[in-house]
Amino acid sequence: MNRLALCCLAALVLLTGCKKDVSGSYLADDKTAVCWLQLVRTPDAHLTGQIVSSVLKPDGKIEHGSVSLTGAVNGENVTLTGGGFLGMPSITLSGTFDSNSLTLTGVQSTPVTLKRGTLADYQAKLREQTTRSQAVISARAAAESRQQTLQAQRNFVSQIDVLIANMQRFDSEADVYLGRFPNVEKGYESITAKVSEYVTQERQLAGNPNREVARSQLYVAANQASLTTNRAHYQGQSLQSSLETNITPMVSQEMLLELGCRENRTAHNDLTPAEIEVHQSACDRLLSVAPVFHQKYNAVSAGLSHLEAVYKREKDAQDRLLAIALKME
């Protein structure tokens, strides 16, 4: 080839290189983001385009955004300006391009290289990102489920421990109440006997005008004795109310927790062996104290019912005696 032909070929190569077109589509991605840039070069070396971002957030959701760009190209140098990209009010990107890539800086100090790509390449990257998103969401859901299971197990054990402490406290108090019930019954009966004694004495003085004062004093004493029965009854009613308000719900709670212990024996897929042991140990403690608690609860309930029947019997007897005394006035 002669010298002229070689010179023409060299000039053609240089001219072709100068006319490399920045127009086209560019793609960049990493584990968290996919960026899709489309540029068009106008005849006067200006640029218009759009960049679309899809960012994978820590919670697994994908945040999409886009911004229009304008700029200019001078040889291999590119300048782009846009607003609102990645939450920023405005940006200026600058860099260089070659036939296969576009390298830009501006949003960050480290240059980002976008490779030329097709729409199919972009869609494939979005599918990969969607897969990662679903994996993150699934992992977070599994972690939350695990945390909820663990918290539920801790709450369950805590409820058992609190209930056991309350049951044992009641067991001790029940012994005191059960020890007092016989004396309360005897007290009702002794008051009736005392009222009967006063009325008998008053009957003996009936018809004696000189003993009016004494008879009146006996009636007052009999009435006061009967009022003592009411005061004792009020205490029994208070205990009955306390039993229904504070202890009866514990009976229901114990039954529910015991049911939970039986149902959860095989439902420990999300618990470690150590956590299962904590759970089972709490259930064992509950089952060991429950029989004594139920026994004493039933005994106190029966004792209060019996005392109520004794009260009504003795109070009726006292009222009849006071009616007799009143007729003798």
TORRO-334870 format. One record per residue (C-alpha): x, y, z; residue in one letter. Coordinates in steps of 0.02 Angstrom, whole numbers, m for minus. Layout:
<atoms>
<atom c1="X" c2="Y" c3="Z" rest="A"/>
...
</atoms>
This chain:
<atoms>
<atom c1="0" c2="0" c3="0" rest="M"/>
<atom c1="72" c2="169" c3="m48" rest="N"/>
<atom c1="101" c2="313" c3="70" rest="R"/>
<atom c1="m55" c2="406" c3="13" rest="L"/>
<atom c1="m168" c2="259" c3="46" rest="A"/>
<atom c1="m97" c2="237" c3="220" rest="L"/>
<atom c1="m124" c2="420" c3="259" rest="C"/>
<atom c1="m305" c2="411" c3="203" rest="C"/>
<atom c1="m335" c2="256" c3="308" rest="L"/>
<atom c1="m262" c2="341" c3="463" rest="A"/>
<atom c1="m370" c2="493" c3="436" rest="A"/>
<atom c1="m525" c2="385" c3="419" rest="L"/>
<atom c1="m489" c2="297" c3="584" rest="V"/>
<atom c1="m465" c2="463" c3="673" rest="L"/>
<atom c1="m624" c2="535" c3="603" rest="L"/>
<atom c1="m723" c2="381" c3="647" rest="T"/>
<atom c1="m658" c2="386" c3="826" rest="G"/>
<atom c1="m708" c2="566" c3="843" rest="C"/>
<atom c1="m884" c2="523" c3="794" rest="K"/>
<atom c1="m915" c2="389" c3="927" rest="K"/>
<atom c1="m1099" c2="411" c3="974" rest="D"/>
<atom c1="m1141" c2="425" c3="1158" rest="V"/>
<atom c1="m1324" c2="392" c3="1119" rest="S"/>
<atom c1="m1394" c2="229" c3="1182" rest="G"/>
<atom c1="m1437" c2="132" c3="1339" rest="S"/>
<atom c1="m1322" c2="100" c3="1485" rest="Y"/>
<atom c1="m1339" c2="m16" c3="1632" rest="L"/>
<atom c1="m1256" c2="m27" c3="1803" rest="A"/>
<atom c1="m1300" c2="m139" c3="1950" rest="D"/>
<atom c1="m1238" c2="m210" c3="2113" rest="D"/>
<atom c1="m1318" c2="m308" c3="2254" rest="K"/>
<atom c1="m1433" c2="m164" c3="2303" rest="T"/>
<atom c1="m1463" c2="m54" c3="2151" rest="A"/>
<atom c1="m1500" c2="m61" c3="1966" rest="V"/>
<atom c1="m1476" c2="96" c3="1860" rest="C"/>
<atom c1="m1540" c2="111" c3="1682" rest="W"/>
<atom c1="m1481" c2="263" c3="1582" rest="L"/>
<atom c1="m1544" c2="312" c3="1411" rest="Q"/>
<atom c1="m1461" c2="454" c3="1315" rest="L"/>
<atom c1="m1492" c2="540" c3="1150" rest="V"/>
<atom c1="m1362" c2="655" c3="1069" rest="R"/>
<atom c1="m1431" c2="798" c3="966" rest="T"/>
<atom c1="m1338" c2="863" c3="813" rest="P"/>
<atom c1="m1276" c2="1013" c3="912" rest="D"/>
<atom c1="m1187" c2="899" c3="1039" rest="A"/>
<atom c1="m1320" c2="918" c3="1173" rest="H"/>
<atom c1="m1387" c2="770" c3="1271" rest="L"/>
<atom c1="m1559" c2="726" c3="1334" rest="T"/>
<atom c1="m1607" c2="570" c3="1427" rest="G"/>
<atom c1="m1674" c2="486" c3="1580" rest="Q"/>
<atom c1="m1600" c2="381" c3="1719" rest="I"/>
<atom c1="m1707" c2="255" c3="1811" rest="V"/>
<atom c1="m1655" c2="180" c3="1978" rest="S"/>
<atom c1="m1718" c2="29" c3="2075" rest="S"/>
<atom c1="m1643" c2="21" c3="2249" rest="V"/>
<atom c1="m1662" c2="m128" c3="2365" rest="L"/>
<atom c1="m1695" c2="m63" c3="2541" rest="K"/>
<atom c1="m1642" c2="m154" c3="2701" rest="P"/>
<atom c1="m1822" c2="m209" c3="2731" rest="D"/>
<atom c1="m1827" c2="m296" c3="2561" rest="G"/>
<atom c1="m1937" c2="m169" c3="2476" rest="K"/>
<atom c1="m1882" c2="m95" c3="2310" rest="I"/>
<atom c1="m1885" c2="93" c3="2290" rest="E"/>
<atom c1="m1903" c2="154" c3="2112" rest="H"/>
<atom c1="m1857" c2="326" c3="2049" rest="G"/>
<atom c1="m1822" c2="416" c3="1888" rest="S"/>
<atom c1="m1758" c2="586" c3="1833" rest="V"/>
<atom c1="m1740" c2="674" c3="1667" rest="S"/>
<atom c1="m1565" c2="729" c3="1617" rest="L"/>
<atom c1="m1494" c2="861" c3="1503" rest="T"/>
<atom c1="m1314" c2="891" c3="1460" rest="G"/>
<atom c1="m1180" c2="906" c3="1330" rest="A"/>
<atom c1="m1044" c2="801" c3="1251" rest="V"/>
<atom c1="m873" c2="861" c3="1196" rest="N"/>
<atom c1="m771" c2="725" c3="1118" rest="G"/>
<atom c1="m767" c2="588" c3="1250" rest="E"/>
<atom c1="m816" c2="704" c3="1391" rest="N"/>
<atom c1="m995" c2="706" c3="1454" rest="V"/>
<atom c1="m1087" c2="821" c3="1573" rest="T"/>
<atom c1="m1264" c2="783" c3="1633" rest="L"/>
<atom c1="m1380" c2="881" c3="1746" rest="T"/>
<atom c1="m1543" c2="826" c3="1827" rest="G"/>
<atom c1="m1652" c2="855" c3="1978" rest="G"/>
<atom c1="m1726" c2="743" c3="2113" rest="G"/>
<atom c1="m1614" c2="592" c3="2084" rest="F"/>
<atom c1="m1596" c2="481" c3="2238" rest="L"/>
<atom c1="m1685" c2="613" c3="2343" rest="G"/>
<atom c1="m1563" c2="752" c3="2298" rest="M"/>
<atom c1="m1632" c2="921" c3="2238" rest="P"/>
<atom c1="m1515" c2="927" c3="2088" rest="S"/>
<atom c1="m1360" c2="838" c3="2024" rest="I"/>
<atom c1="m1222" c2="862" c3="1900" rest="T"/>
<atom c1="m1136" c2="710" c3="1830" rest="L"/>
<atom c1="m979" c2="717" c3="1729" rest="S"/>
<atom c1="m866" c2="588" c3="1651" rest="G"/>
<atom c1="m809" c2="503" c3="1495" rest="T"/>
<atom c1="m875" c2="375" c3="1375" rest="F"/>
<atom c1="m810" c2="249" c3="1252" rest="D"/>
<atom c1="m895" c2="132" c3="1135" rest="S"/>
<atom c1="m951" c2="11" c3="1273" rest="N"/>
<atom c1="m965" c2="110" c3="1434" rest="S"/>
<atom c1="m998" c2="275" c3="1518" rest="L"/>
<atom c1="m903" c2="323" c3="1675" rest="T"/>
<atom c1="m981" c2="459" c3="1784" rest="L"/>
<atom c1="m947" c2="545" c3="1949" rest="T"/>
<atom c1="m1047" c2="673" c3="2045" rest="G"/>
<atom c1="m1169" c2="590" c3="2165" rest="V"/>
<atom c1="m1023" c2="501" c3="2244" rest="Q"/>
<atom c1="m836" c2="523" c3="2237" rest="S"/>
<atom c1="m805" c2="349" c3="2169" rest="T"/>
<atom c1="m838" c2="339" c3="1982" rest="P"/>
<atom c1="m981" c2="230" c3="1923" rest="V"/>
<atom c1="m965" c2="139" c3="1760" rest="T"/>
<atom c1="m1122" c2="100" c3="1661" rest="L"/>
<atom c1="m1105" c2="m28" c3="1523" rest="K"/>
<atom c1="m1202" c2="m22" c3="1364" rest="R"/>
<atom c1="m1350" c2="m139" c3="1379" rest="G"/>
<atom c1="m1512" c2="m189" c3="1301" rest="T"/>
<atom c1="m1687" c2="m182" c3="1372" rest="L"/>
<atom c1="m1679" c2="m370" c3="1395" rest="A"/>
<atom c1="m1520" c2="m349" c3="1498" rest="D"/>
<atom c1="m1608" c2="m219" c3="1606" rest="Y"/>
<atom c1="m1761" c2="m327" c3="1633" rest="Q"/>
<atom c1="m1651" c2="m475" c3="1680" rest="A"/>
<atom c1="m1564" c2="m369" c3="1813" rest="K"/>
<atom c1="m1733" c2="m314" c3="1881" rest="L"/>
<atom c1="m1786" c2="m495" c3="1895" rest="R"/>
<atom c1="m1627" c2="m535" c3="1991" rest="E"/>
<atom c1="m1661" c2="m389" c3="2107" rest="Q"/>
<atom c1="m1840" c2="m448" c3="2133" rest="T"/>
<atom c1="m1774" c2="m619" c3="2181" rest="T"/>
<atom c1="m1656" c2="m539" c3="2308" rest="R"/>
<atom c1="m1800" c2="m433" c3="2372" rest="S"/>
<atom c1="m1910" c2="m584" c3="2400" rest="Q"/>
<atom c1="m1767" c2="m673" c3="2487" rest="A"/>
<atom c1="m1741" c2="m524" c3="2605" rest="V"/>
<atom c1="m1928" c2="m510" c3="2641" rest="I"/>
<atom c1="m1940" c2="m698" c3="2673" rest="S"/>
<atom c1="m1789" c2="m693" c3="2787" rest="A"/>
<atom c1="m1859" c2="m545" c3="2884" rest="R"/>
<atom c1="m2028" c2="m630" c3="2897" rest="A"/>
<atom c1="m1945" c2="m787" c3="2962" rest="A"/>
<atom c1="m1843" c2="m686" c3="3087" rest="A"/>
<atom c1="m1998" c2="m592" c3="3145" rest="E"/>
<atom c1="m2094" c2="m754" c3="3161" rest="S"/>
<atom c1="m1951" c2="m828" c3="3261" rest="R"/>
<atom c1="m1946" c2="m674" c3="3373" rest="Q"/>
<atom c1="m2134" c2="m678" c3="3398" rest="Q"/>
<atom c1="m2126" c2="m863" c3="3442" rest="T"/>
<atom c1="m1984" c2="m832" c3="3565" rest="L"/>
<atom c1="m2075" c2="m684" c3="3643" rest="Q"/>
<atom c1="m2235" c2="m785" c3="3657" rest="A"/>
<atom c1="m2138" c2="m924" c3="3742" rest="Q"/>
<atom c1="m2059" c2="m800" c3="3863" rest="R"/>
<atom c1="m2229" c2="m723" c3="3900" rest="N"/>
<atom c1="m2302" c2="m897" c3="3927" rest="F"/>
<atom c1="m2165" c2="m944" c3="4051" rest="V"/>
<atom c1="m2182" c2="m776" c3="4138" rest="S"/>
<atom c1="m2370" c2="m798" c3="4157" rest="Q"/>
<atom c1="m2341" c2="m969" c3="4233" rest="I"/>
<atom c1="m2213" c2="m904" c3="4357" rest="D"/>
<atom c1="m2325" c2="m759" c3="4411" rest="V"/>
<atom c1="m2474" c2="m874" c3="4427" rest="L"/>
<atom c1="m2377" c2="m1001" c3="4530" rest="I"/>
<atom c1="m2322" c2="m864" c3="4651" rest="A"/>
<atom c1="m2503" c2="m805" c3="4669" rest="N"/>
<atom c1="m2567" c2="m982" c3="4690" rest="M"/>
<atom c1="m2441" c2="m1021" c3="4826" rest="Q"/>
<atom c1="m2483" c2="m858" c3="4916" rest="R"/>
<atom c1="m2666" c2="m907" c3="4913" rest="F"/>
<atom c1="m2623" c2="m1080" c3="4977" rest="D"/>
<atom c1="m2545" c2="m1001" c3="5132" rest="S"/>
<atom c1="m2691" c2="m882" c3="5157" rest="E"/>
<atom c1="m2816" c2="m1023" c3="5131" rest="A"/>
<atom c1="m2741" c2="m1117" c3="5278" rest="D"/>
<atom c1="m2775" c2="m966" c3="5388" rest="V"/>
<atom c1="m2955" c2="m949" c3="5327" rest="Y"/>
<atom c1="m2993" c2="m1133" c3="5344" rest="L"/>
<atom c1="m2926" c2="m1127" c3="5521" rest="G"/>
<atom c1="m3045" c2="m984" c3="5564" rest="R"/>
<atom c1="m3204" c2="m1053" c3="5487" rest="F"/>
<atom c1="m3249" c2="m1171" c3="5631" rest="P"/>
<atom c1="m3232" c2="m1029" c3="5756" rest="N"/>
<atom c1="m3343" c2="m917" c3="5649" rest="V"/>
<atom c1="m3477" c2="m1052" c3="5646" rest="E"/>
<atom c1="m3464" c2="m1073" c3="5834" rest="K"/>
<atom c1="m3472" c2="m885" c3="5852" rest="G"/>
<atom c1="m3637" c2="m877" c3="5757" rest="Y"/>
<atom c1="m3708" c2="m1015" c3="5867" rest="E"/>
<atom c1="m3645" c2="m937" c3="6028" rest="S"/>
<atom c1="m3725" c2="m770" c3="5982" rest="I"/>
<atom c1="m3890" c2="m858" c3="5954" rest="T"/>
<atom c1="m3872" c2="m941" c3="6122" rest="A"/>
<atom c1="m3835" c2="m773" c3="6203" rest="K"/>
<atom c1="m3987" c2="m692" c3="6122" rest="V"/>
<atom c1="m4092" c2="m839" c3="6182" rest="S"/>
<atom c1="m4024" c2="m815" c3="6357" rest="E"/>
<atom c1="m4069" c2="m629" c3="6356" rest="Y"/>
<atom c1="m4243" c2="m664" c3="6293" rest="V"/>
<atom c1="m4269" c2="m800" c3="6424" rest="T"/>
<atom c1="m4219" c2="m678" c3="6560" rest="Q"/>
<atom c1="m4333" c2="m546" c3="6489" rest="E"/>
<atom c1="m4478" c2="m671" c3="6485" rest="R"/>
<atom c1="m4449" c2="m708" c3="6669" rest="Q"/>
<atom c1="m4469" c2="m523" c3="6708" rest="L"/>
<atom c1="m4624" c2="m502" c3="6603" rest="A"/>
<atom c1="m4773" c2="m431" c3="6699" rest="G"/>
<atom c1="m4662" c2="m355" c3="6833" rest="N"/>
<atom c1="m4684" c2="m166" c3="6819" rest="P"/>
<atom c1="m4535" c2="m139" c3="6933" rest="N"/>
<atom c1="m4417" c2="m224" c3="6810" rest="R"/>
<atom c1="m4459" c2="m124" c3="6654" rest="E"/>
<atom c1="m4285" c2="m49" c3="6645" rest="V"/>
<atom c1="m4202" c2="m218" c3="6665" rest="A"/>
<atom c1="m4312" c2="m293" c3="6531" rest="R"/>
<atom c1="m4271" c2="m150" c3="6414" rest="S"/>
<atom c1="m4086" c2="m174" c3="6447" rest="Q"/>
<atom c1="m4100" c2="m359" c3="6408" rest="L"/>
<atom c1="m4186" c2="m323" c3="6242" rest="Y"/>
<atom c1="m4051" c2="m198" c3="6193" rest="V"/>
<atom c1="m3916" c2="m325" c3="6239" rest="A"/>
<atom c1="m4002" c2="m459" c3="6134" rest="A"/>
<atom c1="m4016" c2="m341" c3="5986" rest="N"/>
<atom c1="m3833" c2="m290" c3="6002" rest="Q"/>
<atom c1="m3782" c2="m472" c3="6005" rest="A"/>
<atom c1="m3879" c2="m502" c3="5845" rest="S"/>
<atom c1="m3790" c2="m355" c3="5763" rest="L"/>
<atom c1="m3625" c2="m441" c3="5803" rest="T"/>
<atom c1="m3685" c2="m582" c3="5690" rest="T"/>
<atom c1="m3706" c2="m458" c3="5547" rest="N"/>
<atom c1="m3531" c2="m389" c3="5570" rest="R"/>
<atom c1="m3457" c2="m564" c3="5561" rest="A"/>
<atom c1="m3561" c2="m595" c3="5406" rest="H"/>
<atom c1="m3494" c2="m439" c3="5322" rest="Y"/>
<atom c1="m3319" c2="m506" c3="5344" rest="Q"/>
<atom c1="m3371" c2="m670" c3="5264" rest="G"/>
<atom c1="m3450" c2="m576" c3="5119" rest="Q"/>
<atom c1="m3290" c2="m476" c3="5095" rest="S"/>
<atom c1="m3190" c2="m637" c3="5088" rest="L"/>
<atom c1="m3314" c2="m711" c3="4964" rest="Q"/>
<atom c1="m3300" c2="m557" c3="4853" rest="S"/>
<atom c1="m3111" c2="m564" c3="4859" rest="S"/>
<atom c1="m3115" c2="m748" c3="4813" rest="L"/>
<atom c1="m3226" c2="m715" c3="4662" rest="E"/>
<atom c1="m3129" c2="m562" c3="4606" rest="T"/>
<atom c1="m2949" c2="m617" c3="4635" rest="N"/>
<atom c1="m2942" c2="m806" c3="4650" rest="I"/>
<atom c1="m3077" c2="m875" c3="4535" rest="T"/>
<atom c1="m2992" c2="m796" c3="4381" rest="P"/>
<atom c1="m2833" c2="m886" c3="4434" rest="M"/>
<atom c1="m2926" c2="m1051" c3="4420" rest="V"/>
<atom c1="m2974" c2="m1011" c3="4240" rest="S"/>
<atom c1="m2799" c2="m949" c3="4199" rest="Q"/>
<atom c1="m2720" c2="m1106" c3="4269" rest="E"/>
<atom c1="m2833" c2="m1215" c3="4163" rest="M"/>
<atom c1="m2790" c2="m1115" c3="4006" rest="L"/>
<atom c1="m2604" c2="m1122" c3="4040" rest="L"/>
<atom c1="m2613" c2="m1308" c3="4075" rest="E"/>
<atom c1="m2704" c2="m1330" c3="3910" rest="L"/>
<atom c1="m2567" c2="m1228" c3="3825" rest="G"/>
<atom c1="m2437" c2="m1343" c3="3901" rest="C"/>
<atom c1="m2522" c2="m1496" c3="3827" rest="R"/>
<atom c1="m2552" c2="m1418" c3="3656" rest="E"/>
<atom c1="m2374" c2="m1350" c3="3638" rest="N"/>
<atom c1="m2281" c2="m1510" c3="3677" rest="R"/>
<atom c1="m2260" c2="m1546" c3="3492" rest="T"/>
<atom c1="m2268" c2="m1367" c3="3427" rest="A"/>
<atom c1="m2089" c2="m1312" c3="3459" rest="H"/>
<atom c1="m2020" c2="m1300" c3="3282" rest="N"/>
<atom c1="m1955" c2="m1123" c3="3310" rest="D"/>
<atom c1="m1875" c2="m1155" c3="3480" rest="L"/>
<atom c1="m1703" c2="m1218" c3="3524" rest="T"/>
<atom c1="m1683" c2="m1368" c3="3639" rest="P"/>
<atom c1="m1635" c2="m1251" c3="3782" rest="A"/>
<atom c1="m1791" c2="m1145" c3="3754" rest="E"/>
<atom c1="m1899" c2="m1301" c3="3747" rest="I"/>
<atom c1="m1824" c2="m1355" c3="3913" rest="E"/>
<atom c1="m1868" c2="m1187" c3="3992" rest="V"/>
<atom c1="m2045" c2="m1204" c3="3928" rest="H"/>
<atom c1="m2067" c2="m1382" c3="3988" rest="Q"/>
<atom c1="m1991" c2="m1343" c3="4157" rest="S"/>
<atom c1="m2119" c2="m1204" c3="4183" rest="A"/>
<atom c1="m2260" c2="m1322" c3="4136" rest="C"/>
<atom c1="m2195" c2="m1453" c3="4257" rest="D"/>
<atom c1="m2192" c2="m1325" c3="4398" rest="R"/>
<atom c1="m2370" c2="m1274" c3="4359" rest="L"/>
<atom c1="m2432" c2="m1454" c3="4357" rest="L"/>
<atom c1="m2347" c2="m1489" c3="4522" rest="S"/>
<atom c1="m2431" c2="m1347" c3="4619" rest="V"/>
<atom c1="m2601" c2="m1348" c3="4533" rest="A"/>
<atom c1="m2678" c2="m1494" c3="4631" rest="P"/>
<atom c1="m2647" c2="m1414" c3="4801" rest="V"/>
<atom c1="m2712" c2="m1247" c3="4739" rest="F"/>
<atom c1="m2873" c2="m1323" c3="4672" rest="H"/>
<atom c1="m2897" c2="m1421" c3="4832" rest="Q"/>
<atom c1="m2882" c2="m1268" c3="4941" rest="K"/>
<atom c1="m2986" c2="m1160" c3="4826" rest="Y"/>
<atom c1="m3126" c2="m1288" c3="4831" rest="N"/>
<atom c1="m3109" c2="m1302" c3="5020" rest="A"/>
<atom c1="m3121" c2="m1114" c3="5046" rest="V"/>
<atom c1="m3268" c2="m1101" c3="4926" rest="S"/>
<atom c1="m3358" c2="m1243" c3="5015" rest="A"/>
<atom c1="m3315" c2="m1168" c3="5185" rest="G"/>
<atom c1="m3387" c2="m998" c3="5137" rest="L"/>
<atom c1="m3545" c2="m1079" c3="5069" rest="S"/>
<atom c1="m3564" c2="m1176" c3="5231" rest="H"/>
<atom c1="m3538" c2="m1020" c3="5336" rest="L"/>
<atom c1="m3669" c2="m929" c3="5232" rest="E"/>
<atom c1="m3794" c2="m1067" c3="5269" rest="A"/>
<atom c1="m3749" c2="m1062" c3="5455" rest="V"/>
<atom c1="m3769" c2="m873" c3="5456" rest="Y"/>
<atom c1="m3943" c2="m882" c3="5379" rest="K"/>
<atom c1="m3995" c2="m1018" c3="5501" rest="R"/>
<atom c1="m3932" c2="m928" c3="5656" rest="E"/>
<atom c1="m3989" c2="m757" c3="5597" rest="K"/>
<atom c1="m4166" c2="m824" c3="5569" rest="D"/>
<atom c1="m4163" c2="m898" c3="5744" rest="A"/>
<atom c1="m4103" c2="m733" c3="5819" rest="Q"/>
<atom c1="m4235" c2="m634" c3="5725" rest="D"/>
<atom c1="m4371" c2="m750" c3="5791" rest="R"/>
<atom c1="m4307" c2="m728" c3="5969" rest="L"/>
<atom c1="m4303" c2="m538" c3="5951" rest="L"/>
<atom c1="m4480" c2="m540" c3="5884" rest="A"/>
<atom c1="m4537" c2="m635" c3="6039" rest="I"/>
<atom c1="m4446" c2="m511" c3="6150" rest="A"/>
<atom c1="m4524" c2="m365" c3="6059" rest="L"/>
<atom c1="m4700" c2="m433" c3="6089" rest="K"/>
<atom c1="m4664" c2="m440" c3="6276" rest="M"/>
<atom c1="m4631" c2="m253" c3="6282" rest="E"/>
</atoms>
